Amino acid sequence: MDVDSAAPATTTTPAAAAAAPAPAPETDKKKKAAQARKEEELKDLASNLPEADAFLSLLAIISLLDHKQYDRGKQLATSSIEHFAQLNRRSLDQLMSKLYFYWVRLHEVSGDDTAALRPTLLAAQRTAALRHDDDLQATLLPLLLRNYLEHGLYEQADRLVSKTQFPEHTAQNSQLARWYYYVGRIRAIQLDYTAAHASLLQAIRRGPSDLSAAPGFFQHAHKLAVLVELLLGEIPERRVFREVVLKKALRPYLELAQAVRVGDIQAFNQALSTHASVFAADRTQSLVSRLRHNVIKTALRTLSLAYSRISLGDIRAQLALESEEDAEYIVAKAIRDGVVQARIDHDKGEMTSREAGDVYSTGEPVREFDRRIGFLLDLYNQSVKSMRYPLNAHSKELASAGEARERERELAKEIEEGDSDADLDGPGDMDSF
């Protein structure tokens, strides 16, 4: 190419450089636009995550409850439940259960009529059952039982227990403890003391390992458990009354247990009159009044063992009854129930004791062994069902199994190499051995 025909080199003068547009403003605009888009994306993300709103609402409700601002807490809880109940997101199940729990708690501590909450709780329970929302059901069912029992509606509570299925496999221990406690109360009122005792033991076992973590719950549960054991004809263990958390609360029930154990009617009546206000506050006066028959049975059993023959008048005096006719009726009922082995001589007005038979020749030992074996099997099944396995635990086992197989391959390879070396060396001199 001809040199003269080439285009001359362009040179930029300072004036031209100054006149050229600066690229900085365009770069700033792009950065601002990117920042604006990022903020919009964050806003959209926040609007599409109601779990964050539900969690913050829950924290605010708990804070209002701690600061005793019950009206504001009820308003926030009501609006939150109405809003998040429409979303039907599985990720909101646990948060919704907490919202319902604190919503009911706020109404209870503020002294409102909790009967007005029942339709809302029942509707939420029906919706949770249709959606298979186990977390919400595990919270709502104990709340409904508590509501029924608070208003003395034991029949409706029993109908709820029979018509619903509590999610025992997925519920937390705290929810299981509440459920078993309320079921135990229902069964105790219905005279099903065996089922009540089993439910109350489950409630105590499901509670925290440290009694001081939930003293109120353990006190109420042990009060009911002591009464149910006494109604079953058993004497509670003394170590229960010696617990630091339970000692003061169970003092009236210890006096009842002592009166039932020895069959002392006067001590029982004195404990009943002295601690009547305590039993009324605990709502156990109906169960305590039933213990009178157990005290009389124990006293009759003691008298039948101590005397081969005793007059009905002496029995009336020992049991502090009003007349000999009452004593005769009570003795006849005790004989029919198998409490005492005796017969009544109506002409002489006496009770003649019979020789007690061998208890091991009856079916009582078999029934006792069956009860204990059933309890142990149930405990084993619940322990297996409550086992939890960490995520990705199988991958660690697979990795360790792979390492073991690799070591086996290396060992087999070394053995093969050793055998081949021995073959190359020949048989050797046998005299060297």
C-alpha positions, 0 to 999 in steps of 0.5 A: 500500500502506498505510504502517501495514500495512508490516512494521517494519524489522529491526535486528540487535543486537550480541548477536544478531550475536554469537550468529550462526554464523561462516562461517569454519569451513565455508570451511576445510572446503571448502578442506581437502576440495578439497586432499584431492581434489587430492592424491588426483588427483595420487596417481592420476596418479602411479600411472597414470604408470609412465614416471616410476617407470621413469625414477627407477629408471633413475637409481637404477641408474646411481647404484648402478653409479657407486658400485660397489654392484653387488648392489643395482643388479642387484636393482633392475634385475631387479625393474624389468625384471620389473615394467615388462615386463608393462605393454606401453606404447610410452612405456616402450620407450626406458626399457626398453632402457636398463634392459636395457643397465645390467642386463647391464652390472652383471652384466659388471662384477661378474664374473658368468657372462653366459651365464645372462643369454642366455635372458632376453635371447632371450625379451625379443628375441622379445617385442620383435619381436612388439610391433615394439619397435624401440628395445628390439631395437636394444639387445638384438641388440648385447647378444646378439651381445656375449654370444655373442662373449664365449663364442666362439659365433660360429656362433650369433651368425651365425645370430642375424644371419641370422635377425633384422632390425636396425632400422637406420632408427630405431636411434641411432648408438651402437647402430648402431656396436655392431651393425656392430662385432660383425658385423664381428668375426663376418665376419672370423672367417668369412674374409669380409674384404670384408664385415668391412671394410665393417662395421668402417668403418660402425662407425667412422663411426657412432661419436662424431666426437671419438675421445676420447669413446669411446677404447676402442671406437675402439681395438678397432674400428681394431685389427680394421680394420687386421688385416682390411685387411692380410688383404685385401692392403692397407696401412692409412694411416699417419695412423691410427697417428698419432692420439693416442688410437690411437697407443699401442694400435695400436703392436703392429699397426703393427709387423705392418703394417710386416712385412707391407708389406715381406714380412719374415718375421723381423720378423713372427715377432718382433712376434708373439712380443713382443706375444703377450699383447696379441693374446691380450687383444684376442682377435685372435691367430687373425687375426694368425696368418693374416697369416703367409701374407700376409707370405709372399705379399708376400715371394714377390712381391718376390723374383719382381720382383727376380730373373728366376730364383731357386733354391728353396733361396734362397727357403727361406732368404729366407722362413725355411722349414724345407725346400725342399719347403715352399718349393716347395709355397708357390711353387706355391700362390702361382702358382695363386692368381695372386700371382706370375707364374712357373713352377717348374723341378722338375729344376733346383729353380728359380722362373723369373719371367714378364713381368708383363702389363698390369693395365689389360687385366684385369678388376681396374680394373672390379672396383675401380671397382665397389667404390668406386661401391658404397661411395659409393652405400651412403653416399648411401643411408645419409645419406638414411635418417639425415636427421631433420626437425624437427616443424612445419617444414612450417607455417613453409614454408606461412606463408612461402608465404602471405606470398609470395602476399600480396606478389604480390597487393599488387604486382599490385594496385599495377600495376593501380592504376598502369595505371588512373591512366595511362589517366585521365591520357590519352596526354599530349604526345609532345614531352615525351619 
